C-alpha cells in the first residue's frame, strides 16, 4: 500500500507551470497531499533530480540559435550597441571590423543591433556602404564573407545626432525602446564612446538626463565603454571620473586600453599563475631587472596637432607601459574576477613612489626624433611633420627607471621605454634573471649570458627563454641557447584582434581587462610630476635622436651607469 503521507513523484513530462485541471474534469481518485506532506523528507535521488532541474532550465523560445555548439558563457545576451562617433576613424578602423569578426564567428547574439550615431547627413544605406569600404581596407580577414556582411549590415541603423543637442537624445530613447520591443534585446544597452575626449562628459550627462543609464529590475543592463585618453592629467581624470560617476556606477563603466586585449598580454596572467615553475622565482631574489619596450617605427602620421598636446608620456607611458608593468609585478589575486585582478594592479601602481625633481632628472630621459631613415626610406624630423610647431618641445621618446617598493620587488629596477620612428615596431617584456652565484664553468671558451625570459606582445606574439647549454664536442664550452614559443606556429586558431576581445568582454560584463577609476588616477599621479618637472626645466635640446635609431644616447646611459644595457629586439 502507498502511504498517503508521501507525495507522489511528478512525472518527468509534466511541466511545473502547467495550468491546473478544471474541477469538473479532474479525476475523482487523485489524492490530495496531507498538510504534513510539505514537511516530509525527500530521498537523495529526488533531491539530486530537483537540483539538476534547477541547473538545467528548459531553453526559452527566444534563445539565440547561434549558441548551439558554443560555450554558453561566451555568447552575450541579446543587446543593442550604441556607437557614438560611428563615422569617425576609430569606428572604421577598429570597432566595426571587430564587431564584424565577432558576428562572422558566431560570438554575437542573434538578437543584436548596432545603432550608429554621427553628425553627418547619412541614412542607413549610405553608412553601410561606407563601412563596407572600411572593412575591405581594415578587416584582418579578407576577402569579406558576403553572407556574413549582409546579415550583419542589416543590424546597423544610423541616427544623426549632435552630441550637445538634448533633442537628439530624446529621439535616441524612442529608437532604443522600439528596438527593444522589435528585436527582444531586453533593455540591454552598451554605449561605446568612439569620439573626441572632449565629448565624453557631455554624452554621459545627456544619457543620464534621459534615463538611459537606468538598469531594469527584470535584468536589462546598461554599460558604457570609454576610449582613451581618459583625461590629460590627474585633475582632468578626476573631473571626468566624477562626471561619469554622477550617471553610471563604477561597475557599469569600462575604460578601454586596447593593449590589455592583446593575446600575449592576457596570456601573461596564465603564464604567471597557471604554471608552478615560474612563480617561485618571480621576485627580487632571482630577477635582476625588468625591461618593457613599446617601439613604433611610424611617426605621428596625420595626427601632429593631437600629438603636440599629448607626447609619449601621456600617449603610452601613463597607460600602456604602466598597465604592462602592473601585470608583471602584481601579486596573485584571490580569485580570477575583475575586482580581485584590478585590486592587485592598483597596489603595484601605488607602490611606485612619486618621483622627486632630482629623481626625474636622473631616472627619466625624454627625446624627439630628427630626420633619418626608417625601412630604407628617408623620413622627416618631428618638427617638420604636418601641424607640428617648428620649435616643438613635445617628446616622442621617453625612458624611465621605476621601482616597486614592496616585499616582492624592492630593489629591482623596471626600465620602461617607448618612442616613435624607432627601427621597428615591437612590444616586449624582458625579465632579466640574475647571474649564477658561482661560475663553475669558468674555463669555458665563452661566458654565457644570464637567463632571460622575453614575452613578445607584438608583432610576433610569443615567449622566449634563454639559458646556457654545452656545445657538442670535446671539452666544456657553454653557450646561450633559446627555446622559442610563437602563437602562429603553436596554435592553428586565428588570434582575435584586441578590440574583438574587449568588446566581447564588455558585452559579457567581464571588466577584468578594463581599467578602474582608482587605477587611472593612480597612473596619472605617477606621470604628472614628470610632466610638471619638464615644464619647470630649461628647454631641451631637440631633436636628440635620429629617426631609425633606438633613441637618444642618454637612454643607454640610464642603464649603463648600473652596468646594464637595453636588450636588442
C-alpha positions as CSV (number, residue, x, y, z in Angstrom):
1,X,0.0,0.0,0.0
2,X,1.0,3.5,-0.6
3,X,1.5,5.8,2.4
4,X,-0.8,8.8,1.7
5,X,1.7,11.0,3.7
6,X,4.3,10.5,0.9
7,X,3.6,12.7,-2.1
8,X,3.6,11.1,-5.5
9,X,6.6,11.9,-7.7
10,X,5.9,14.3,-10.5
11,X,6.2,12.7,-13.9
12,X,9.2,13.9,-15.8
13,X,7.0,15.0,-18.7
14,X,4.7,17.1,-16.5
15,X,5.5,20.8,-16.6
16,X,5.6,22.6,-13.2
17,X,3.8,25.6,-14.6
18,X,1.1,23.7,-16.5
19,X,-2.4,25.0,-15.9
20,X,-4.4,23.1,-13.3
21,X,-7.2,20.8,-14.4
22,X,-10.7,22.1,-14.0
23,X,-12.6,20.6,-11.1
24,X,-15.3,19.1,-13.3
25,X,-12.8,17.2,-15.4
26,X,-10.3,16.2,-12.6
27,X,-10.2,12.5,-11.8
28,X,-12.0,11.7,-8.5
29,X,-9.3,9.4,-7.3
30,X,-6.5,11.9,-7.3
31,X,-5.3,12.1,-3.7
32,X,-4.6,15.5,-2.2
33,X,-1.4,15.6,-0.1
34,X,-2.0,16.0,3.6
35,X,-0.6,19.1,5.3
36,X,2.4,17.2,6.7
37,X,3.4,16.1,3.1
38,X,5.1,19.5,2.7
39,X,7.5,18.7,5.5
40,X,8.1,15.1,4.6
41,X,11.7,14.2,4.0
42,X,12.7,13.6,0.3
43,X,15.0,10.8,-0.9
44,X,18.6,11.6,-2.1
45,X,17.6,10.8,-5.6
46,X,14.7,13.2,-5.5
47,X,16.9,15.9,-4.1
48,X,19.5,15.3,-6.8
49,X,16.9,15.4,-9.6
50,X,15.4,18.6,-8.3
51,X,18.8,20.2,-8.1
52,X,19.6,19.2,-11.7
53,X,16.3,20.6,-12.9
54,X,17.2,24.0,-11.4
55,X,20.7,23.9,-13.1
56,X,19.4,22.9,-16.5
57,X,16.2,25.0,-17.2
58,X,14.4,24.3,-20.4
59,X,15.5,26.6,-23.2
60,X,13.3,29.6,-24.0
61,X,11.8,30.1,-27.4
62,X,13.8,33.3,-27.9
63,X,17.2,31.8,-27.1
64,X,19.9,32.5,-29.7
65,X,20.3,29.6,-32.1
66,X,23.9,30.7,-32.6
67,X,24.7,29.5,-29.1
68,X,24.4,25.9,-30.2
69,X,27.7,24.1,-30.1
70,X,29.5,27.0,-28.4
71,X,30.4,27.6,-24.8
72,X,27.2,29.2,-23.5
73,X,29.0,31.8,-21.3
74,X,30.9,33.2,-24.2
75,X,27.9,34.4,-26.1
76,X,26.4,37.7,-24.8
77,X,22.8,38.4,-24.0
78,X,20.6,40.0,-26.7
79,X,21.6,43.6,-26.8
80,X,22.0,46.9,-28.6
81,X,25.4,48.6,-29.1
82,X,25.1,52.3,-29.4
83,X,28.2,53.6,-31.2
84,X,28.9,57.3,-30.7
85,X,31.3,58.6,-33.4
86,X,30.3,55.9,-35.9
87,X,31.5,58.0,-38.9
88,X,35.0,58.6,-37.3
89,X,38.3,56.9,-37.9
90,X,38.4,54.8,-34.8
91,X,35.0,53.2,-35.6
92,X,36.1,52.5,-39.2
93,X,39.5,51.1,-38.3
94,X,38.8,49.1,-35.1
95,X,35.3,49.0,-33.8
96,X,33.2,48.0,-36.8
97,X,35.9,45.4,-38.1
98,X,35.9,43.9,-34.6
99,X,32.1,43.7,-34.5
100,X,32.0,42.1,-38.0
101,X,34.5,39.4,-37.0
102,X,32.6,38.6,-33.8
103,X,29.4,38.3,-35.9
104,X,31.2,36.2,-38.6
105,X,32.5,33.8,-35.9
106,X,29.1,33.4,-34.2
107,X,30.1,35.1,-31.0
108,X,27.4,37.8,-31.0
109,X,23.8,37.1,-30.1
110,X,21.3,36.7,-32.9
111,X,19.2,39.5,-31.4
112,X,21.9,42.2,-31.8
113,X,21.6,45.7,-33.2
114,X,24.2,48.5,-33.8
115,X,22.8,52.0,-33.5
116,X,25.4,54.1,-35.3
117,X,25.4,57.7,-34.2
118,X,27.2,60.5,-36.1
119,X,26.8,64.1,-37.2
120,X,26.8,63.6,-40.9
121,X,23.7,63.6,-43.1
122,X,23.7,59.8,-43.8
123,X,21.0,57.2,-44.0
124,X,21.3,53.5,-43.2
125,X,22.4,52.5,-46.7
126,X,24.9,55.3,-47.0
127,X,26.6,54.4,-43.8
128,X,26.5,50.6,-44.6
129,X,28.3,51.3,-47.9
130,X,30.9,53.4,-46.2
131,X,31.5,50.7,-43.6
132,X,31.8,48.0,-46.2
133,X,34.6,50.0,-47.9
134,X,36.3,50.4,-44.5
135,X,36.1,46.7,-43.8
136,X,37.7,45.8,-47.1
137,X,40.6,48.0,-46.1
138,X,40.9,47.3,-42.4
139,X,39.4,43.8,-41.7
140,X,42.0,41.3,-40.5
141,X,40.3,38.6,-42.6
142,X,39.9,39.2,-46.3
143,X,38.1,38.8,-48.6
144,X,34.9,39.6,-46.8
145,X,32.3,36.9,-46.3
146,X,29.4,38.4,-48.2
147,X,26.8,36.3,-46.4
148,X,28.1,37.3,-43.0
149,X,28.4,41.0,-44.0
150,X,24.9,41.1,-45.5
151,X,23.3,39.6,-42.3
152,X,25.5,41.9,-40.1
153,X,24.8,45.1,-42.1
154,X,21.1,44.7,-41.7
155,X,21.6,45.1,-38.0
156,X,23.2,48.5,-38.4
157,X,21.0,51.6,-38.1
158,X,22.1,55.2,-38.4
159,X,20.9,58.1,-36.3
160,X,22.1,61.6,-36.9
161,X,22.7,63.3,-33.5
162,X,24.7,66.3,-32.4
163,X,26.4,65.3,-29.1
164,X,25.4,68.6,-27.5
165,X,21.8,68.7,-28.7
166,X,19.4,67.4,-26.0
167,X,16.6,66.8,-28.5
168,X,18.7,64.1,-30.2
169,X,18.9,62.1,-27.0
170,X,15.2,62.2,-26.7
171,X,14.9,60.7,-30.1
172,X,17.5,58.1,-29.1
173,X,15.3,56.9,-26.3
174,X,12.4,56.3,-28.7
175,X,14.7,54.5,-31.1
176,X,16.1,52.2,-28.4
177,X,12.6,51.5,-27.0
178,X,11.4,50.5,-30.4
179,X,14.4,48.2,-31.0
180,X,14.0,46.6,-27.5
181,X,10.4,45.6,-28.5
182,X,11.2,44.7,-32.1
183,X,14.4,42.7,-31.5
184,X,13.7,41.4,-28.0
185,X,17.0,42.9,-26.8
186,X,15.5,43.1,-23.2
187,X,16.8,46.6,-22.5
188,X,20.5,45.6,-22.6
189,X,22.5,48.6,-24.0
190,X,26.2,49.0,-24.4
191,X,27.2,52.6,-25.2
192,X,30.6,52.9,-26.9
193,X,32.2,56.4,-27.0
194,X,34.5,56.4,-30.0
195,X,34.5,60.2,-30.1
196,X,36.9,63.0,-29.2
197,X,37.6,63.0,-25.5
198,X,36.1,66.5,-25.2
199,X,32.7,65.0,-25.9
200,X,32.8,62.3,-23.2
201,X,31.3,64.3,-20.3
202,X,28.5,65.8,-22.4
203,X,27.4,62.4,-23.8
204,X,27.4,60.8,-20.4
205,X,25.4,63.7,-18.9
206,X,22.8,63.6,-21.7
207,X,22.5,59.8,-21.3
208,X,21.8,60.3,-17.6
209,X,19.3,63.1,-18.3
210,X,17.1,60.9,-20.4
211,X,17.5,57.9,-18.1
212,X,19.4,55.6,-20.5
213,X,21.7,54.7,-17.6
214,X,19.0,53.0,-15.6
215,X,19.2,49.3,-15.3
216,X,15.9,47.5,-15.2
217,X,14.8,45.2,-12.4
218,X,13.9,42.4,-14.8
219,X,17.5,42.1,-15.9
220,X,18.2,44.8,-18.5
221,X,21.8,46.0,-18.1
222,X,23.4,49.3,-19.2
223,X,27.2,49.7,-19.7
224,X,29.4,52.3,-21.2
225,X,32.8,51.9,-22.9
226,X,35.1,55.0,-22.8
227,X,38.1,55.2,-25.0
228,X,41.5,56.6,-24.0
229,X,42.8,59.1,-23.3
230,X,40.9,59.3,-20.1
231,X,41.9,62.8,-19.1
232,X,45.1,64.6,-20.0
233,X,46.4,64.9,-16.4
234,X,45.4,63.9,-12.9
235,X,42.9,66.8,-12.2
236,X,41.1,66.2,-15.6
237,X,41.0,62.5,-14.9
238,X,39.4,63.1,-11.5
239,X,36.9,65.5,-13.0
240,X,35.9,63.1,-15.7
241,X,35.6,60.2,-13.2
242,X,33.4,62.5,-11.2
243,X,31.2,63.4,-14.1
244,X,30.8,59.7,-15.2
245,X,30.2,58.7,-11.6
246,X,27.2,61.1,-11.4
247,X,25.4,59.0,-14.0
248,X,26.9,55.4,-14.1
249,X,28.0,53.2,-11.3
250,X,31.6,52.1,-11.4
251,X,30.5,48.5,-12.3
252,X,28.9,49.9,-15.4
253,X,32.0,51.8,-16.7
254,X,34.5,50.1,-19.0
255,X,37.6,52.2,-19.6
256,X,39.3,50.6,-22.6
257,X,43.1,50.2,-23.2
258,X,43.5,48.1,-26.3
259,X,46.9,46.8,-25.1
260,X,45.1,44.8,-22.4
261,X,43.2,42.9,-25.0
262,X,46.2,41.6,-26.9
263,X,46.5,37.8,-26.8
264,X,50.0,37.7,-25.2
265,X,49.1,40.3,-22.5
266,X,46.2,38.0,-21.5
267,X,48.4,35.0,-21.7
268,X,50.8,36.7,-19.2
269,X,48.3,36.1,-16.4
270,X,48.1,32.4,-17.4
271,X,51.8,32.1,-17.7
272,X,52.4,33.6,-14.3
273,X,49.6,32.0,-12.3
274,X,49.0,28.8,-14.3
275,X,52.5,27.4,-14.1
276,X,54.2,26.3,-10.9
277,X,57.8,26.6,-12.1
278,X,57.9,30.4,-12.6
279,X,56.1,31.9,-9.6
280,X,58.8,30.8,-7.0
281,X,61.5,32.7,-8.9
282,X,59.3,35.7,-9.8
283,X,60.9,38.0,-7.2
284,X,63.9,40.1,-6.2
285,X,65.9,37.1,-5.2
286,X,66.2,35.8,-8.7
287,X,65.3,38.7,-11.0
288,X,68.0,41.4,-11.7
289,X,65.7,43.8,-13.6
290,X,62.8,44.1,-16.0
291,X,62.6,45.9,-19.4
292,X,59.4,46.9,-21.0
293,X,59.5,48.3,-24.5
294,X,56.8,49.7,-26.8
295,X,58.5,50.7,-30.0
296,X,56.9,52.2,-33.1
297,X,58.5,52.7,-36.5
298,X,55.9,55.2,-37.7
299,X,55.9,58.9,-36.9
300,X,52.9,60.9,-35.9
301,X,51.3,60.4,-39.4
302,X,48.4,62.9,-39.8
303,X,47.9,63.5,-36.0
304,X,50.5,66.2,-35.4
305,X,48.1,68.5,-33.7
306,X,46.9,65.8,-31.4
307,X,50.4,64.6,-30.6
308,X,51.6,68.1,-29.8
309,X,49.2,68.1,-26.8
310,X,49.9,64.5,-25.8
311,X,53.5,63.4,-26.3
312,X,54.9,59.9,-25.5
313,X,54.4,60.3,-21.7
314,X,50.6,60.8,-22.0
315,X,50.1,58.7,-25.1
316,X,51.9,55.5,-23.9
317,X,53.7,55.8,-20.5
318,X,50.5,56.7,-18.5
319,X,48.5,53.8,-19.9
320,X,50.2,51.0,-21.9
321,X,53.6,50.9,-20.1
322,X,52.2,51.2,-16.6
323,X,49.5,48.6,-17.4
324,X,52.1,46.1,-18.6
325,X,54.3,46.9,-15.6
326,X,51.4,46.2,-13.2
327,X,50.6,42.9,-14.8
328,X,54.3,41.8,-14.4
329,X,54.6,42.9,-10.8
330,X,51.2,42.2,-9.4
331,X,50.6,39.6,-6.6
332,X,48.4,36.5,-7.3
333,X,44.8,37.6,-7.0
334,X,42.5,35.8,-4.5
335,X,40.1,35.0,-7.4
336,X,40.1,35.5,-11.1
337,X,37.3,38.1,-11.2
338,X,37.6,41.7,-12.3
339,X,37.8,43.4,-9.0
340,X,40.3,41.0,-7.5
341,X,42.6,41.4,-10.5
342,X,42.4,45.2,-10.6
343,X,42.9,45.4,-6.8
344,X,46.3,43.8,-7.3
345,X,47.2,46.0,-10.2
346,X,46.3,49.2,-8.2
347,X,48.6,48.0,-5.4
348,X,51.5,47.9,-7.8
349,X,50.8,51.4,-9.1
350,X,50.5,52.8,-5.6
351,X,53.8,51.1,-4.7
352,X,55.6,53.1,-7.4
353,X,56.8,56.1,-5.4
354,X,56.2,59.6,-6.7
355,X,59.4,60.8,-8.1
356,X,61.2,63.9,-6.9
357,X,62.6,66.5,-9.3
358,X,66.1,65.2,-8.7
359,X,65.0,61.6,-9.4
360,X,63.3,62.7,-12.6
361,X,66.5,64.4,-13.8
362,X,68.5,61.2,-13.3
363,X,65.9,58.5,-13.9
364,X,63.8,59.8,-16.8
365,X,65.0,60.5,-20.3
366,X,63.0,62.3,-23.0
367,X,63.8,62.7,-26.7
368,X,62.5,63.9,-30.0
369,X,63.3,62.4,-33.4
370,X,65.1,64.2,-36.1
371,X,65.3,63.3,-39.8
372,X,66.7,59.9,-40.7
373,X,66.0,56.6,-42.4
374,X,63.3,54.0,-41.5
375,X,62.9,50.8,-43.5
376,X,65.3,52.2,-46.1
377,X,63.3,55.3,-46.7
378,X,64.1,58.9,-45.7
379,X,61.7,60.4,-43.2
380,X,61.5,64.0,-41.8
381,X,62.1,65.0,-38.3
382,X,59.2,65.6,-35.9
383,X,59.4,69.3,-36.2
384,X,58.8,69.0,-39.9
385,X,55.7,66.9,-39.6
386,X,52.3,68.5,-40.6
387,X,50.6,70.5,-37.8
388,X,53.7,70.4,-35.6
389,X,55.3,73.5,-34.1
390,X,58.8,74.1,-35.7
391,X,60.2,74.8,-32.2
392,X,58.2,72.0,-30.5
393,X,59.3,70.6,-27.1
394,X,57.0,67.6,-27.3
395,X,58.7,64.4,-26.5
396,X,58.4,61.5,-29.0
397,X,60.6,59.2,-26.8
398,X,60.7,58.5,-23.1
399,X,62.6,56.1,-21.0
400,X,62.2,55.8,-17.2
401,X,63.7,53.8,-14.4
402,X,61.0,52.9,-11.8
403,X,60.9,50.8,-8.7
404,X,58.1,49.0,-6.9
405,X,58.6,49.4,-3.2
406,X,57.0,46.2,-1.9
407,X,58.2,42.9,-0.4
408,X,58.5,41.1,-3.7
409,X,60.2,43.7,-5.9
410,X,62.2,46.0,-3.5
411,X,65.5,47.0,-5.2
412,X,64.6,45.6,-8.7
413,X,64.5,48.3,-11.3
414,X,61.9,48.4,-14.0
415,X,63.1,50.1,-17.2
416,X,60.3,51.4,-19.4
417,X,60.8,52.9,-22.8
418,X,58.6,54.0,-25.8
419,X,59.3,56.0,-28.9
420,X,58.3,56.8,-32.4
421,X,60.5,56.4,-35.5
422,X,62.5,53.6,-33.9
423,X,63.9,50.9,-36.2
424,X,60.9,48.5,-35.9
425,X,57.5,48.1,-34.4
426,X,57.7,45.8,-31.4
427,X,56.3,45.5,-27.9
428,X,58.2,43.2,-25.4
429,X,58.6,42.4,-21.8
430,X,62.0,41.2,-20.9
431,X,62.6,39.5,-17.5
432,X,66.4,39.5,-16.9
433,X,67.4,37.0,-14.2
434,X,70.5,37.3,-12.0
435,X,73.7,35.6,-12.8
436,X,74.5,32.3,-11.2
437,X,76.2,32.9,-7.8
438,X,79.2,30.7,-8.6
439,X,80.9,30.4,-12.0
440,X,81.5,26.7,-12.1
441,X,82.5,26.6,-15.8
442,X,84.9,29.5,-15.7
443,X,87.3,27.6,-18.0
444,X,84.7,27.6,-20.8
445,X,85.6,29.4,-24.0
446,X,82.8,32.0,-23.7
447,X,80.9,33.4,-20.8
448,X,77.2,32.6,-21.2
449,X,74.7,35.3,-20.8
450,X,72.4,35.2,-17.8
451,X,69.0,33.7,-18.1
452,X,66.3,35.8,-19.9
453,X,62.6,35.4,-20.3
454,X,61.2,37.6,-23.2
455,X,57.4,37.9,-23.7
456,X,56.7,39.3,-27.1
457,X,53.4,41.1,-27.4
458,X,53.6,42.3,-31.0
459,X,54.0,41.7,-33.8
460,X,55.4,38.1,-33.4
461,X,53.4,37.1,-30.3
462,X,55.3,34.5,-28.3
463,X,57.6,33.7,-25.4
464,X,61.3,33.1,-25.5
465,X,63.5,31.6,-22.8
466,X,67.3,31.9,-22.9
467,X,69.6,29.6,-20.9
468,X,73.1,28.1,-21.1
469,X,73.9,24.8,-22.7
470,X,77.1,22.8,-23.5
471,X,78.3,22.9,-27.1
472,X,78.7,19.4,-28.5
473,X,82.2,18.2,-28.7
474,X,85.2,17.6,-26.5
475,X,85.8,19.8,-23.5
476,X,83.4,22.2,-21.8
477,X,82.1,25.1,-23.9
478,X,79.0,26.8,-22.6
479,X,76.8,28.9,-25.0
480,X,73.5,30.6,-24.7
481,X,70.6,28.9,-26.5
482,X,66.9,29.8,-26.7
483,X,63.6,28.0,-26.6
484,X,61.0,29.9,-28.6
485,X,57.3,29.6,-28.5
486,X,55.2,31.5,-31.0
487,X,51.4,31.6,-31.3
488,X,51.5,31.5,-35.0
489,X,53.2,28.1,-35.1
490,X,51.9,26.5,-31.9
491,X,48.2,27.0,-32.5
492,X,46.1,26.7,-35.6
493,X,43.4,29.0,-34.3
494,X,43.3,32.6,-35.5
495,X,44.1,35.0,-32.7
496,X,41.4,37.7,-32.3
497,X,42.2,41.4,-32.5
498,X,42.4,43.2,-29.2
499,X,39.2,45.1,-29.9
500,X,37.3,41.9,-30.6
501,X,38.3,40.6,-27.2
502,X,37.5,43.8,-25.3
503,X,34.1,44.4,-27.0
504,X,33.1,40.8,-26.4
505,X,34.1,41.1,-22.7
506,X,32.1,44.4,-22.3
507,X,29.0,42.7,-23.8
508,X,29.6,39.8,-21.4
509,X,30.0,42.1,-18.4
510,X,33.6,41.0,-17.7
511,X,35.7,44.0,-16.7
512,X,38.9,42.2,-16.0
513,X,40.8,43.8,-18.9
514,X,39.4,47.3,-18.3
515,X,40.9,49.9,-16.0
516,X,39.1,51.2,-12.9
517,X,38.8,54.8,-11.7
518,X,41.4,54.5,-9.0
519,X,43.8,52.7,-11.4
520,X,43.6,55.6,-13.9
521,X,44.1,58.2,-11.3
522,X,47.0,56.3,-9.7
523,X,48.7,56.2,-13.1
524,X,48.3,59.9,-13.7
525,X,49.6,60.6,-10.2
526,X,52.9,58.9,-11.3
527,X,53.2,60.7,-14.6
528,X,52.1,64.2,-13.7
529,X,55.2,65.0,-11.6
530,X,57.4,64.1,-14.6
531,X,55.5,66.4,-17.0
532,X,55.4,69.2,-14.3
533,X,59.2,68.8,-13.9
534,X,59.7,69.3,-17.6
535,X,57.6,72.4,-17.7
536,X,59.8,73.9,-14.9
537,X,63.1,72.8,-16.6
538,X,65.1,74.5,-19.3
539,X,64.1,73.8,-22.9
540,X,65.5,70.5,-24.1
541,X,68.0,70.2,-26.9
542,X,65.8,68.7,-29.5
543,X,66.0,66.7,-31.8
544,X,68.0,64.3,-29.7
545,X,67.9,61.1,-31.8
546,X,67.9,60.2,-35.4
547,X,64.9,58.6,-36.9
548,X,65.6,54.9,-37.4
549,X,67.8,54.7,-34.3
550,X,66.9,53.2,-30.9
551,X,66.6,56.6,-29.1
552,X,68.9,59.2,-27.5
553,X,72.3,58.3,-26.0
554,X,71.0,59.3,-22.6
555,X,68.7,56.3,-22.6
556,X,71.7,54.0,-23.0
557,X,73.4,55.8,-20.2
558,X,70.3,55.3,-18.0
559,X,71.1,51.6,-17.9
560,X,74.8,51.8,-18.5
561,X,75.6,53.6,-15.2
562,X,74.5,50.4,-13.4
563,X,76.3,48.0,-15.7
564,X,73.2,47.1,-17.8
565,X,72.1,47.6,-21.4
566,X,68.9,47.6,-23.4
567,X,68.0,44.3,-24.9
568,X,68.4,44.2,-28.7
569,X,64.9,43.5,-30.1
